[in-house]
Each structure stands twice: as structure tokens, then as C-alpha cells.
Amino acid sequence: MQAQDRLIVALDVSSLEEARLIVEELKGSVGMFKIGLEMFTACGTEVFEFIESYKSEKNTRFFFDGKFHDIPNTVAAACRNTTRPNVAMFNIHAQGGIEMMSAAAKATREQAQNLKISKPILIAVTVLTSISESILHEQIRTSKDLDLPQYVVHLAKLAKEAGLDGVVASPKEVPLIRSACGDDFVIVTPGIRPNWPELGSDDQKRVLTPSQAIAQGSTYLVIGRPITKAQNRLDAVNRLVAELV
Ligand code: C5P
């Protein structure tokens, strides 16, 4: 995979106009654009029409970050509805368990076959990077026998067993996941910050630089504000890609 194809730009905006502006500036220069709950709750299913409007442009693909987590039947239906032309990737929560994830994988496979489109890459969120070890043990009350990285690896293995293509995880957990789940397993990592003096600090705390994340074994890097808030977004992308090669 080329370095630029590893970049996923988070479209954390609340209107299709803003999203289109960014996509028009960066299409062909990055691997995918991520549309998540912010755009979905502002624009509804128009986001899928937006995604489909780029289907003839081979290099303009989308990751729908819907993080589905419900009973197996409902998640399977949501996965069928999300398996559409030009949705190259979407996700569910690994904490929904193996039955939910297997139902999601099956529904996605079958819908792609019915529509005669390539199957989207289906990945699972392991543990959100906003969850700390103490939240995990004291609020969610997972077993103290597993520390947070071990719990993440446990969920990644469940996702693989259920037939998913990969996971979303913090870049810090990537080496453990890579060795547990193999070279072909897709690992998508947010929490990426280049070492650029003008960026300052924001709400991302546990960060790695893009090249560190790739060196750890990440397949795709989700990057939002360092690109979307840059004075010149294309320059920011080119600078990131140059750091990766
Ligand atoms: O602007 P920034 O690079 O921090 O954007 C990161 C993107 O990745 C946001 O869309 C955020 O919601 C998402 N994300 C994250 N941490 C997670 C999961 C998703 O930052 N654990």
C-alpha cells in the first residue's frame, strides 16, 4: 500500500457543504474520508447519498464510523443498510460479543454479494481511547486479571474469530494486536499527531506520530484536525505523506 493510501481524513464537520469542500480539496491525495456520528446526526441518510455521489471516482472512498452496538439482529440489519456502493469500510463494537459480530460479518458479506459490490472492510472498535484502565475496572468492571492492553487483544481475537477484517485501537496497542492476529489483520488507529510546532496540544492525549504508528504496525491512520484545520490542507497531507516514506 502506498503511504497516502494509509491516511483516513476524519470529516468532523456538521454539514455536507463543509465535507464536500474538504473532499474536493483532498480527493486523490488520501486513502479514505471518515464520516462519523457528528455528520450522521446532522445530515441523516444524506451522508450515504453524498458517499455514493463519489462512486465513479475510484480514489474517493469512505469509512462510515457508525460504531454499531446492539442485539445481533439489529446490528445485522444496520450492517446490511450500510453495505452500499463506495462505503469502503465501516465499524461495530467488539464489546457486542461474538454472536453480534458474526451476524454483522454474515449480513455484510451477503448484502455485498446481493448488490454485486466489493465487501466493505468490517472492523470492530476494541476499547475507546477515552477509556482508562481505572474506568475499565472500576466502572465497566471487567476482570482485573486482564489489564487494558490484554483486554484489547482479547477483543481483537474475538473480532477475528467472528470473521471481521480488523479493529480500531490505540496506536500503543498495535504491536500486541499485530502479533496476536497476524499480518493481514487491518488495524486502524486514531490518536495520531505529527511533531509540528504550530499544532499545539488538543484533547488527544496518548498520541504517536504518523511514522511511529506505521512502525508499530498500523494499517490505516485516522487524522482529523492536523489536516482539516490546516491553513492549506493539501500541503498538510503532502507533508504527512513525505514523513511516511
Ligand atoms: O482531530 P483528530 O485527529 O483528533 O480526529 C480523530 C478522529 O478519530 C475523530 O473523528 C475521533 O472521533 C476519532 N476517534 C478517536 N479516538 C477513538 C476513536 C475514534 O479519536 N478511540
Boltz pocket constraint, residues with backbone or C-beta under 6 A from the ligand:
constraints:
  - pocket:
      binder: B
      contacts: [[A, 10], [A, 12], [A, 36], [A, 127], [A, 128], [A, 129], [A, 130], [A, 168], [A, 190], [A, 191], [A, 192], [A, 204], [A, 222], [A, 223], [A, 224], [A, 225], [A, 226]]
      max_distance: 6.0
